Amino acid sequence: MPGRDGTGPLGQGPIAGRRAGLGGRQGTTGAGPAGYCVCPKCGEKVTHTAGVPCTSMKCPKCGTTMVRSY
């Protein structure tokens, strides 16, 4: 086991590499469907809509670009 990670000499075995189990999602930053979009200027809070980034929404009260909050 060259890397002492259980992969064996050819990268085969029960673990099959150090990043096994991550499902190829390394580096993703998506926060999921739950949460809120919040205005950093006036504090207005609206429910986040799945598939719509908060940064593409404008505050309904003051028109400032919204940011994501959990």
Distance bins in CASP14 RR format, pairs under 12 A and 6 or more apart:
PFRMAT RR
TARGET T0000
AUTHOR 0000-0000-0000
RMODE 2
METHOD distances of the structure
MODEL  1
1 7 1 0 0 1 0 0 0 0 0 0 0
1 8 1 0 1 0 0 0 0 0 0 0 0
1 9 1 0 0 1 0 0 0 0 0 0 0
1 10 0 0 0 0 0 1 0 0 0 0 0
1 11 0 0 0 0 1 0 0 0 0 0 0
1 12 0 0 0 0 0 1 0 0 0 0 0
1 13 0 0 0 0 1 0 0 0 0 0 0
1 14 0 0 0 0 0 1 0 0 0 0 0
1 15 0 0 0 0 1 0 0 0 0 0 0
1 17 0 0 0 0 0 1 0 0 0 0 0
2 8 1 0 0 1 0 0 0 0 0 0 0
2 9 1 0 0 1 0 0 0 0 0 0 0
2 10 0 0 0 0 1 0 0 0 0 0 0
2 11 0 0 0 0 1 0 0 0 0 0 0
2 12 0 0 0 0 0 1 0 0 0 0 0
2 17 0 0 0 0 0 1 0 0 0 0 0
3 9 0 0 0 0 1 0 0 0 0 0 0
3 11 0 0 0 0 1 0 0 0 0 0 0
3 15 0 0 0 0 0 1 0 0 0 0 0
3 17 0 0 0 0 1 0 0 0 0 0 0
3 18 0 0 0 0 1 0 0 0 0 0 0
4 15 0 0 0 0 0 1 0 0 0 0 0
4 17 0 0 0 0 0 1 0 0 0 0 0
4 18 0 0 0 0 0 1 0 0 0 0 0
5 11 0 0 0 0 1 0 0 0 0 0 0
5 12 0 0 0 0 0 1 0 0 0 0 0
5 13 0 0 0 0 1 0 0 0 0 0 0
5 14 0 0 0 0 0 1 0 0 0 0 0
5 15 1 0 1 0 0 0 0 0 0 0 0
5 16 0 0 0 0 1 0 0 0 0 0 0
5 17 1 0 0 1 0 0 0 0 0 0 0
5 18 1 0 1 0 0 0 0 0 0 0 0
5 19 0 0 0 0 0 1 0 0 0 0 0
5 20 0 0 0 0 1 0 0 0 0 0 0
6 12 0 0 0 0 1 0 0 0 0 0 0
6 13 1 0 0 1 0 0 0 0 0 0 0
6 14 1 0 0 1 0 0 0 0 0 0 0
6 15 1 0 1 0 0 0 0 0 0 0 0
6 16 0 0 0 0 1 0 0 0 0 0 0
6 17 0 0 0 0 1 0 0 0 0 0 0
6 18 0 0 0 0 1 0 0 0 0 0 0
6 20 0 0 0 0 0 1 0 0 0 0 0
7 13 1 0 1 0 0 0 0 0 0 0 0
7 14 0 0 0 0 1 0 0 0 0 0 0
7 15 1 0 1 0 0 0 0 0 0 0 0
7 16 1 0 0 1 0 0 0 0 0 0 0
7 17 1 0 1 0 0 0 0 0 0 0 0
7 18 0 0 0 0 1 0 0 0 0 0 0
7 19 0 0 0 0 0 1 0 0 0 0 0
7 20 0 0 0 0 1 0 0 0 0 0 0
8 14 0 0 0 0 1 0 0 0 0 0 0
8 15 0 0 0 0 1 0 0 0 0 0 0
8 16 0 0 0 0 1 0 0 0 0 0 0
8 17 0 0 0 0 1 0 0 0 0 0 0
10 16 0 0 0 0 0 1 0 0 0 0 0
10 17 0 0 0 0 0 1 0 0 0 0 0
11 17 1 0 0 1 0 0 0 0 0 0 0
11 18 0 0 0 0 0 1 0 0 0 0 0
11 20 0 0 0 0 0 1 0 0 0 0 0
12 20 0 0 0 0 0 1 0 0 0 0 0
13 20 0 0 0 0 1 0 0 0 0 0 0
14 20 0 0 0 0 1 0 0 0 0 0 0
14 21 0 0 0 0 0 1 0 0 0 0 0
15 21 0 0 0 0 1 0 0 0 0 0 0
15 22 0 0 0 0 0 1 0 0 0 0 0
16 22 0 0 0 0 0 1 0 0 0 0 0
16 23 0 0 0 0 0 1 0 0 0 0 0
17 23 0 0 0 0 0 1 0 0 0 0 0
18 26 0 0 0 0 0 1 0 0 0 0 0
19 25 0 0 0 0 1 0 0 0 0 0 0
19 26 1 0 0 1 0 0 0 0 0 0 0
19 27 0 0 0 0 0 1 0 0 0 0 0
20 26 0 0 0 0 0 1 0 0 0 0 0
22 28 0 0 0 0 1 0 0 0 0 0 0
29 53 0 0 0 0 0 1 0 0 0 0 0
29 68 0 0 0 0 1 0 0 0 0 0 0
30 48 0 0 0 0 0 1 0 0 0 0 0
30 50 0 0 0 0 0 1 0 0 0 0 0
30 51 0 0 0 0 1 0 0 0 0 0 0
30 53 0 0 0 0 1 0 0 0 0 0 0
30 54 0 0 0 0 0 1 0 0 0 0 0
30 68 0 0 0 0 1 0 0 0 0 0 0
30 70 0 0 0 0 0 1 0 0 0 0 0
31 37 0 0 0 0 0 1 0 0 0 0 0
31 48 0 0 0 0 1 0 0 0 0 0 0
31 50 0 0 0 0 0 1 0 0 0 0 0
31 51 0 0 0 0 0 1 0 0 0 0 0
31 53 0 0 0 0 1 0 0 0 0 0 0
31 54 0 0 0 0 1 0 0 0 0 0 0
31 55 0 0 0 0 0 1 0 0 0 0 0
31 67 0 0 0 0 0 1 0 0 0 0 0
31 68 1 0 1 0 0 0 0 0 0 0 0
31 69 0 0 0 0 1 0 0 0 0 0 0
31 70 1 0 0 1 0 0 0 0 0 0 0
32 48 0 0 0 0 1 0 0 0 0 0 0
32 49 0 0 0 0 0 1 0 0 0 0 0
32 50 1 0 0 1 0 0 0 0 0 0 0
32 51 0 0 0 0 1 0 0 0 0 0 0
32 52 0 0 0 0 0 1 0 0 0 0 0
32 53 0 0 0 0 0 1 0 0 0 0 0
32 54 0 0 0 0 0 1 0 0 0 0 0
32 68 0 0 0 0 1 0 0 0 0 0 0
32 70 0 0 0 0 1 0 0 0 0 0 0
33 47 0 0 0 0 1 0 0 0 0 0 0
33 48 1 0 0 1 0 0 0 0 0 0 0
33 49 0 0 0 0 1 0 0 0 0 0 0
33 50 1 1 0 0 0 0 0 0 0 0 0
33 51 1 0 0 1 0 0 0 0 0 0 0
33 52 0 0 0 0 0 1 0 0 0 0 0
33 68 0 0 0 0 0 1 0 0 0 0 0
33 70 0 0 0 0 0 1 0 0 0 0 0
34 47 0 0 0 0 1 0 0 0 0 0 0
34 48 1 0 0 1 0 0 0 0 0 0 0
34 49 0 0 0 0 0 1 0 0 0 0 0
34 50 0 0 0 0 1 0 0 0 0 0 0
34 68 0 0 0 0 0 1 0 0 0 0 0
34 69 0 0 0 0 0 1 0 0 0 0 0
34 70 1 0 0 1 0 0 0 0 0 0 0
35 45 0 0 0 0 1 0 0 0 0 0 0
35 46 0 0 0 0 1 0 0 0 0 0 0
35 47 1 0 0 1 0 0 0 0 0 0 0
35 48 1 0 1 0 0 0 0 0 0 0 0
35 49 0 0 0 0 0 1 0 0 0 0 0
35 50 0 0 0 0 0 1 0 0 0 0 0
35 54 0 0 0 0 1 0 0 0 0 0 0
35 66 0 0 0 0 0 1 0 0 0 0 0
35 67 0 0 0 0 0 1 0 0 0 0 0
35 68 1 0 0 1 0 0 0 0 0 0 0
35 69 1 0 0 1 0 0 0 0 0 0 0
35 70 1 0 1 0 0 0 0 0 0 0 0
36 43 0 0 0 0 0 1 0 0 0 0 0
36 44 0 0 0 0 1 0 0 0 0 0 0
36 45 1 0 1 0 0 0 0 0 0 0 0
36 46 1 0 0 1 0 0 0 0 0 0 0
36 47 1 0 0 1 0 0 0 0 0 0 0
36 48 1 0 1 0 0 0 0 0 0 0 0
36 49 0 0 0 0 0 1 0 0 0 0 0
36 54 0 0 0 0 1 0 0 0 0 0 0
36 57 0 0 0 0 0 1 0 0 0 0 0
36 66 0 0 0 0 1 0 0 0 0 0 0
36 67 0 0 0 0 1 0 0 0 0 0 0
36 68 1 0 0 1 0 0 0 0 0 0 0
36 69 1 0 1 0 0 0 0 0 0 0 0
36 70 1 0 0 1 0 0 0 0 0 0 0
37 43 0 0 0 0 0 1 0 0 0 0 0
37 44 0 0 0 0 1 0 0 0 0 0 0
37 45 1 0 0 1 0 0 0 0 0 0 0
37 46 1 0 1 0 0 0 0 0 0 0 0
37 47 1 0 0 1 0 0 0 0 0 0 0
37 48 1 0 1 0 0 0 0 0 0 0 0
37 49 0 0 0 0 1 0 0 0 0 0 0
37 50 0 0 0 0 0 1 0 0 0 0 0
37 51 0 0 0 0 0 1 0 0 0 0 0
37 52 0 0 0 0 1 0 0 0 0 0 0
37 53 0 0 0 0 1 0 0 0 0 0 0
37 54 1 1 0 0 0 0 0 0 0 0 0
37 55 0 0 0 0 1 0 0 0 0 0 0
37 56 0 0 0 0 1 0 0 0 0 0 0
37 57 1 0 1 0 0 0 0 0 0 0 0
37 58 0 0 0 0 1 0 0 0 0 0 0
37 59 0 0 0 0 1 0 0 0 0 0 0
37 60 0 0 0 0 0 1 0 0 0 0 0
37 64 0 0 0 0 0 1 0 0 0 0 0
37 65 0 0 0 0 1 0 0 0 0 0 0
37 66 1 0 1 0 0 0 0 0 0 0 0
37 67 1 0 0 1 0 0 0 0 0 0 0
37 68 1 0 0 1 0 0 0 0 0 0 0
37 69 1 0 0 1 0 0 0 0 0 0 0
37 70 0 0 0 0 0 1 0 0 0 0 0
38 44 1 0 0 1 0 0 0 0 0 0 0
38 45 1 0 1 0 0 0 0 0 0 0 0
38 46 0 0 0 0 1 0 0 0 0 0 0
38 47 0 0 0 0 0 1 0 0 0 0 0
38 48 0 0 0 0 1 0 0 0 0 0 0
38 54 1 0 0 1 0 0 0 0 0 0 0
38 55 0 0 0 0 0 1 0 0 0 0 0
38 57 0 0 0 0 0 1 0 0 0 0 0
38 59 0 0 0 0 1 0 0 0 0 0 0
38 61 0 0 0 0 0 1 0 0 0 0 0
38 64 0 0 0 0 0 1 0 0 0 0 0
38 65 0 0 0 0 0 1 0 0 0 0 0
38 66 1 0 0 1 0 0 0 0 0 0 0
38 67 1 0 1 0 0 0 0 0 0 0 0
38 68 1 0 0 1 0 0 0 0 0 0 0
38 69 1 0 1 0 0 0 0 0 0 0 0
38 70 0 0 0 0 1 0 0 0 0 0 0
39 45 1 0 0 1 0 0 0 0 0 0 0
39 46 0 0 0 0 1 0 0 0 0 0 0
39 54 0 0 0 0 1 0 0 0 0 0 0
39 55 0 0 0 0 0 1 0 0 0 0 0
39 57 0 0 0 0 1 0 0 0 0 0 0
39 58 0 0 0 0 1 0 0 0 0 0 0
39 59 1 1 0 0 0 0 0 0 0 0 0
39 60 0 0 0 0 1 0 0 0 0 0 0
39 61 1 0 0 1 0 0 0 0 0 0 0
39 62 1 0 0 1 0 0 0 0 0 0 0
39 63 1 0 0 1 0 0 0 0 0 0 0
39 64 1 0 1 0 0 0 0 0 0 0 0
39 65 0 0 0 0 1 0 0 0 0 0 0
39 66 1 0 1 0 0 0 0 0 0 0 0
39 67 1 0 0 1 0 0 0 0 0 0 0
39 68 0 0 0 0 0 1 0 0 0 0 0
39 69 0 0 0 0 1 0 0 0 0 0 0
40 54 0 0 0 0 0 1 0 0 0 0 0
40 55 0 0 0 0 0 1 0 0 0 0 0
40 59 0 0 0 0 1 0 0 0 0 0 0
40 62 0 0 0 0 0 1 0 0 0 0 0
40 63 0 0 0 0 0 1 0 0 0 0 0
40 64 1 0 0 1 0 0 0 0 0 0 0
40 65 0 0 0 0 1 0 0 0 0 0 0
40 66 1 0 0 1 0 0 0 0 0 0 0
40 67 1 0 1 0 0 0 0 0 0 0 0
40 68 0 0 0 0 0 1 0 0 0 0 0
40 69 0 0 0 0 1 0 0 0 0 0 0
41 58 0 0 0 0 0 1 0 0 0 0 0
41 59 1 0 0 1 0 0 0 0 0 0 0
41 61 0 0 0 0 1 0 0 0 0 0 0
41 62 1 0 1 0 0 0 0 0 0 0 0
41 63 0 0 0 0 1 0 0 0 0 0 0
41 64 1 0 1 0 0 0 0 0 0 0 0
41 65 0 0 0 0 1 0 0 0 0 0 0
41 66 0 0 0 0 1 0 0 0 0 0 0
41 67 0 0 0 0 0 1 0 0 0 0 0
42 58 0 0 0 0 0 1 0 0 0 0 0
42 59 1 0 0 1 0 0 0 0 0 0 0
42 60 0 0 0 0 1 0 0 0 0 0 0
42 61 1 0 1 0 0 0 0 0 0 0 0
42 62 1 0 1 0 0 0 0 0 0 0 0
42 63 0 0 0 0 1 0 0 0 0 0 0
42 64 1 0 0 1 0 0 0 0 0 0 0
42 66 0 0 0 0 0 1 0 0 0 0 0
43 59 0 0 0 0 1 0 0 0 0 0 0
43 60 0 0 0 0 0 1 0 0 0 0 0
43 61 0 0 0 0 1 0 0 0 0 0 0
43 62 0 0 0 0 1 0 0 0 0 0 0
43 63 0 0 0 0 0 1 0 0 0 0 0
43 64 0 0 0 0 1 0 0 0 0 0 0
43 66 0 0 0 0 1 0 0 0 0 0 0
43 67 0 0 0 0 0 1 0 0 0 0 0
43 69 0 0 0 0 1 0 0 0 0 0 0
44 54 0 0 0 0 0 1 0 0 0 0 0
44 57 0 0 0 0 0 1 0 0 0 0 0
44 58 0 0 0 0 0 1 0 0 0 0 0
44 59 1 0 1 0 0 0 0 0 0 0 0
44 60 1 0 0 1 0 0 0 0 0 0 0
44 61 1 0 1 0 0 0 0 0 0 0 0
44 62 1 0 0 1 0 0 0 0 0 0 0
44 63 0 0 0 0 1 0 0 0 0 0 0
44 64 0 0 0 0 1 0 0 0 0 0 0
44 65 0 0 0 0 0 1 0 0 0 0 0
44 66 0 0 0 0 1 0 0 0 0 0 0
44 67 0 0 0 0 0 1 0 0 0 0 0
44 69 0 0 0 0 0 1 0 0 0 0 0
45 54 0 0 0 0 0 1 0 0 0 0 0
45 57 0 0 0 0 0 1 0 0 0 0 0
45 59 0 0 0 0 1 0 0 0 0 0 0
45 60 0 0 0 0 0 1 0 0 0 0 0
45 61 0 0 0 0 0 1 0 0 0 0 0
45 66 0 0 0 0 1 0 0 0 0 0 0
45 67 0 0 0 0 0 1 0 0 0 0 0
45 68 0 0 0 0 0 1 0 0 0 0 0
45 69 1 0 0 1 0 0 0 0 0 0 0
45 70 0 0 0 0 0 1 0 0 0 0 0
46 52 0 0 0 0 0 1 0 0 0 0 0
46 54 0 0 0 0 1 0 0 0 0 0 0
46 57 1 0 0 1 0 0 0 0 0 0 0
46 58 0 0 0 0 0 1 0 0 0 0 0
46 59 0 0 0 0 1 0 0 0 0 0 0
46 60 1 0 0 1 0 0 0 0 0 0 0
46 61 0 0 0 0 1 0 0 0 0 0 0
46 66 1 0 0 1 0 0 0 0 0 0 0
46 67 0 0 0 0 0 1 0 0 0 0 0
46 68 0 0 0 0 0 1 0 0 0 0 0
46 69 0 0 0 0 0 1 0 0 0 0 0
47 54 0 0 0 0 0 1 0 0 0 0 0
47 57 0 0 0 0 0 1 0 0 0 0 0
47 66 0 0 0 0 0 1 0 0 0 0 0
47 68 0 0 0 0 0 1 0 0 0 0 0
47 69 0 0 0 0 0 1 0 0 0 0 0
48 54 1 0 0 1 0 0 0 0 0 0 0
48 55 0 0 0 0 0 1 0 0 0 0 0
48 56 0 0 0 0 0 1 0 0 0 0 0
48 57 0 0 0 0 1 0 0 0 0 0 0
48 66 0 0 0 0 1 0 0 0 0 0 0
48 67 0 0 0 0 0 1 0 0 0 0 0
48 68 1 0 0 1 0 0 0 0 0 0 0
48 69 0 0 0 0 1 0 0 0 0 0 0
48 70 0 0 0 0 1 0 0 0 0 0 0
49 56 0 0 0 0 0 1 0 0 0 0 0
49 57 0 0 0 0 1 0 0 0 0 0 0
49 66 0 0 0 0 0 1 0 0 0 0 0
49 68 0 0 0 0 0 1 0 0 0 0 0
51 57 0 0 0 0 0 1 0 0 0 0 0
51 68 0 0 0 0 0 1 0 0 0 0 0
52 58 0 0 0 0 0 1 0 0 0 0 0
52 66 0 0 0 0 0 1 0 0 0 0 0
52 68 0 0 0 0 0 1 0 0 0 0 0
53 65 0 0 0 0 0 1 0 0 0 0 0
53 66 0 0 0 0 1 0 0 0 0 0 0
53 67 0 0 0 0 0 1 0 0 0 0 0
53 68 1 0 0 1 0 0 0 0 0 0 0
54 64 0 0 0 0 0 1 0 0 0 0 0
54 65 0 0 0 0 1 0 0 0 0 0 0
54 66 1 0 1 0 0 0 0 0 0 0 0
54 67 1 0 1 0 0 0 0 0 0 0 0
54 68 1 0 1 0 0 0 0 0 0 0 0
54 69 0 0 0 0 1 0 0 0 0 0 0
54 70 0 0 0 0 0 1 0 0 0 0 0
55 64 0 0 0 0 0 1 0 0 0 0 0
55 65 1 0 1 0 0 0 0 0 0 0 0
55 66 1 0 0 1 0 0 0 0 0 0 0
55 67 1 0 0 1 0 0 0 0 0 0 0
55 68 1 0 0 1 0 0 0 0 0 0 0
56 65 0 0 0 0 1 0 0 0 0 0 0
56 66 0 0 0 0 1 0 0 0 0 0 0
56 67 0 0 0 0 0 1 0 0 0 0 0
56 68 0 0 0 0 0 1 0 0 0 0 0
57 63 0 0 0 0 1 0 0 0 0 0 0
57 64 0 0 0 0 1 0 0 0 0 0 0
57 65 1 0 0 1 0 0 0 0 0 0 0
57 66 1 0 1 0 0 0 0 0 0 0 0
57 67 0 0 0 0 1 0 0 0 0 0 0
57 68 0 0 0 0 0 1 0 0 0 0 0
58 64 1 0 0 1 0 0 0 0 0 0 0
58 65 1 0 0 1 0 0 0 0 0 0 0
58 66 1 0 0 1 0 0 0 0 0 0 0
58 67 0 0 0 0 0 1 0 0 0 0 0
59 65 1 0 0 1 0 0 0 0 0 0 0
59 66 1 0 1 0 0 0 0 0 0 0 0
59 67 0 0 0 0 0 1 0 0 0 0 0
60 66 0 0 0 0 1 0 0 0 0 0 0
END
